[in-house]
Amino acid sequence: MERELALEIVRVTELGALSSARWIGRGDKHAADEAATTAIRSMFDSVSIDGTVVIGEGEMDEAPMLYIGERVGNRNGPSVDVAVDPLEGTEVVACGLHNAQSVIAIADKGSLLHAPDIYMEKLACGPELAGRLSLADPAEVTLHNAARITGKSLSELTVMVLDRKRHERLIAILREAGVRIKLLGHGDVAGAIAAALPDSDVDLYMGSGGAPEGVLAAAALRCLGGELQGRLLPEGPVEMQRCLQMGLDHPARVLSMEDMVGTGDVIFAATGVTSGEFLSGVRFIGKERAETHSVIMRAQSRTIRYIRSIHFLPGKEIPQIAAARQDAAWM
C-alpha cells in the first residue's frame, strides 16, 4: 500500500468525527451513528483504493451503509480489506462521555479477520511483552509472567479493564494479585491501544469486548509493535452458527495477530469525537471552524503521527442527511 493512503484515510475519519460531534450530549445515539456513517461512506468515494468492508455496520440486509461485503473507494488503487467503526461509542456521544472516536483500518486483501459481532476475550500488551504472554494462561500466571519480563513487582504493574459487571471476577483476581487497576468507562479500542503506546503507563489490557473492535485494536497494535490475542465467546447456538458461517470452525481457540490482521502492511487511523485515552475530541471554534485530533499509524514503518487540524466548516461537504437531522435537532 502507498504511504499516501494514510493521509487519505485520516481525512475520512475526520469527516466522520466532525459529523457525529454535533450530536454530543443530545441523547440520540442513532442520529450520531447515522451522521458518522453517512459522512464516512461519502468520503470513501474519493480514496484511491478498491476496498471491501470486512468489518462494518452489519450485513447488507441489516445496515444500509458500510455493510460487510460493500465495496468502497474509487477503484483506482490497491485491493484492500477495510475495517471501519464510524462511531465507536454511540452511547458515549449521546451521553457526552469520554473515548468516542471514528476508526478505520485497512490491510492487504484477505488479511483482516471476518469477526462476528459477538464478545471476544482479549489480552493486549506493548512491544516488550509481545509474543511472550498467552491468553490461554490463567490471569494470575499472565500477571506473574508480565512482572518477571518487565522487571516490575506486581504492585508496579498497571492493568486496564473495562468497568463492566462481567469483569467482576477478573477484577477480584487483579485486586488479589495487588496490581494497579485502571478502570475504563468506555472505549474498547482505545483501551487496548493504551497498552502499547510509548508514553502510556498501562502494561496490559485484559477482559472482554466486541470482536470487531478487537480486530481494529489488533490493527493498531500491529503498527505499534504490540500484540493482541483474542478468543471468541459465542453465547448459545445462534452465535456459534454465526461463527461457523464466517469460516471460524474452532471459535474457542486463541486468535493470534496473524489470524486477525495478517502479516502484510496495515494502516490505522482514528479521530477523536469526545476526548479520551489518547485523542482529544472535536472542538468547535465559533460558527465556522472546528479542531480535530487524529492519529495515523502504519505497520511497515511503525511511525505514529498525531495530527491537529483546523477545519473551515462551510468548505466541508458534510452529507445532507446528517445536516438535515442536525438542523431538526437544533430547532
N, C-alpha and C positions, 0 to 999 in steps of 0.2 A: 504494500500500500504506500502511496505517496505521502510524505510528511505534511504536505499542504492540506491534506484531508483533515488534520487535527483542527486547524482554524475554521474549516468549513463546518465541522461537526459542532464546534462550540457556538457558532452563530445560530445553530438550530436550538441548542439548549437555552441560549439567551432569550430567544423569542418565546419559548415555552414558559420560561420563568417570568418574563415581563407580562405575558398574557394572564397567567394564573395569579400573579401577585395582586391584581385588582380585587381579588376575592378573599384576601386575608382577613380573617375575623368576621366574615359575613354569614357564616353558618351554613353555607351551601357547598358541600364537597363535590357534588356532581357538576355544578357550574364551573368550579375551579378546575376540575379534571377535564371537562369539555374544552375549556379555554386553552389549557396547555396542549391537549391532544390535537385540537384543530390547528393551532399555530405550528406545532412541530411537523404535522403532516404536510402543511402547505410549504414550509421552509425546506423540507427534504427535496422538493422538486428542483431546487437549484444546486443540489450537491452532486458532484461528479462521481457517482457510484452506481452500480447495478446491485442494489441491496435486497435481501429478503428478510423480513421480520421473523425471527425465531422466538423472541420474547416480546410480547406486546400487550395489548389491552384485552386479549382473549381470542377465541376462534371467530371466523368470519360471520357466523350466524349469531354471535354474542356481542360483537363490537363492530360498529360501522366504520371505525377509523383505527389504523395501525393494528390490524388483526394479524394473528400468526399466519404466516404464509404470504402476506401482502408484499408486493414489490415496491421499493422506494428508491428515490434518486432519479437522475436524468438519463440513466443507462449509458453514460459516456465515461465510465470509469471501471475500476476493478469489481469483480463479483465478490460480494462480502455478505456475511451474516450480520444482522442488526439486532441488538437487544436494547429495548427502549422502555423507560418508565417516564412518561411525560410529566407526571407529578408524583414523586414518591412522597407520600404524606398528604393525602387528600383531607383527612380529618384534621391533620396538623394545620393546614391552611385555613380550613373552616373555623377552627378554634383560635387561630392566631398564636400557635405554639412554635416550637423550635424544630429545626432539622428537616424542613421540606426542601426538596430540590428537584430539578429536572435533569434526568440522567440518560446518557446514551453510550453504548459500547459497540464498536464494530471490529470484526475479526475476519480473517480469511475464510472463504466459503467452506462450510462444513465443519467449522471449528467450535461453534457455540452449542452448548447442550440445550436441547429442546426440553426445558424444565416445566413440568406441570405446575399449576397454581395450587400447590399444597405446601405444608410445612417442611422445612429442611433443618436438621440439626447441623450446627456449624462450629468450626474451630478455626479461628483466623489468628495469624501472627505475622511478625515482621521478618526481615531477611535473616537476622541472627538465629531465629528458631525454625525457619522454613526447612522442610524436609527432615526435621529431627523430632517431631511430635506425631502422635497418631490419635485420630478421633476414635479409633477402636479401643483405646485405653480408658479406664475409669478416670473421672475428673481428678481424683486425688493423685493418680500416677502422673497425669499430664502436668499438674502443678509442680510436683517434685522434680520432674524432668526439666521443666522450664526454668526452675530456680537453679538447678545444677548447671545447665548450659549457659545461662546468663551470669552466673556467679553471684546471684542475689539470694538473700534469705527469703523465705515465703512471705514474711511481713513486708518485704520491699516490692513484691510483685503487685501489679495492678491489672485487674481483670474487669472488662466491661461486659455488662449483661443488660439485655432489655428488661425493664421493670414490668414483668408480667406474672400473673398468678401461676402460670405453667412452669415458671422457673423457681418456685419456692424451694424445691428440694436441692437444685443446683446452688442456689444462694446459700442455703444452710451448709452445704459442703464447703463452699468457699469461706464462709464465716468460721467454720470449724478449723479450716487449714490456716486461718489467720492472714489471708491475703487482703489487700485493699480492693474494695469493690466500687466500681463506678457505674451506678445505675443509669440507664439511658431511657428517657421517656418515650422517644420516637426516633426513627431513622435507622433502620436495619443496615442499609448500605453504608451510611456514614460511620456507624459503629464499627463495622468490620474493617473499614479502611483505616480507622484511627489506630488500629494495632500495628500498622506498617508505616505510618507517617514518620519521617525522620525526627521531627520535633515533638512527637507525642509522648505522653507518659504512660500510655496503655501498652501492656505487654501481650495480652491475649484478649480475644473476643470469643465468648462462649454462649451457647444456648441455641434456641431455635427461632426461625423466622421464615419468611416466604422463600420458596425455592427460586422463583425468578430473580428476586433481589440477591439471592446467593450467587447466581451466575454473574450479575452485574458487579457485585463486590469482588468476585474472583477475577474479573477482567481488570479491575483497578489494582488489585494486589499483584497480578502478573506484571503490571507496569512498574510497581514499586519494589519488586523483588521479594515480596512476601508470599504468603500461602494461605489458601482457604480450602479446607477439607469439608465435605458435606455428606449428609446421609438423609435420603428422603424418608419422610414419616407419613406414609399413606394411612388414612383413617377409614377403615371399612372397605368393602368390596368395590364401591364405586371409584374411589380414589386409586385403589390398586389397579383396576381395569384401565384407568386413565394413564397410569404409568406404563402399562403394557402396550397400550395403543401408541404411545410416543417412543416405543422402542427400548424402554427400560425394563429388561427382562428380570433383573435382580435389584429391585428398588432398595433393599436393605443394605446393600454393600456400600462401603465408603467410597465416595467420589473424589478423585484427585483433581488437581488443577488441569491436568491434561484432559481429563474427562469433561471438564466444564468449559474450558476456553482453548483447548488445543495447544499446539506448540509453535504456531506461527506468530505473526505480528498482531498486536491488539492496540486499539486506540480507545481511550476512555475520556469522556467529557461530562462535566456536571456544572450546573449553575444554581446557586442558592436562591430559593424563593423566600424562605424565612431563615434567619441566622441559626447556625448550628455548630457542630463539632469542628469543622474546618472551613466552612464557607459562610460569608455574610449574606444576608438576604437582600432582596431588591429594595432600593431606597429611592423614593420619588422626590425629585428636586423641583419644586414649583409645579406648574401645569404641563411643561413641555419636555422635561428631561427626567431621566431615571438612571441610577447607577446599578450595575450588576457585578457580581464577584463570581468568577468561574475558575475551574481547574481543568487542565488538559494534560493527559499522560499518554506515553507511548511505550509499549513493551520493548521495542527494538533499541531505543536509545536510553530508556529509563529516566528520561527527563520529566520533571514536574514543572509545569508552567501555571502560575496564577495570573489571571487577567482581570483587571478592574476596567470596566467600560462605562462611559457616559453616553447614553443614547438620546438622540433627539426624536421624541416620540411622534411628532407629526410626520416625520420621514419614514416611520416604520409601517410596513404593510401588515398590520395586525388583522387577522381574518374577521370578516364582518359578523360571523356567527357569534364569536366571543364578544365583539364590541357591542352588538345589539343586546345581548344578555346583560352586559355590564351597564349599558345605558338604562335598561329597565330597572336594574337593581338600585341605581342612584336616584331614580325619580321618586 
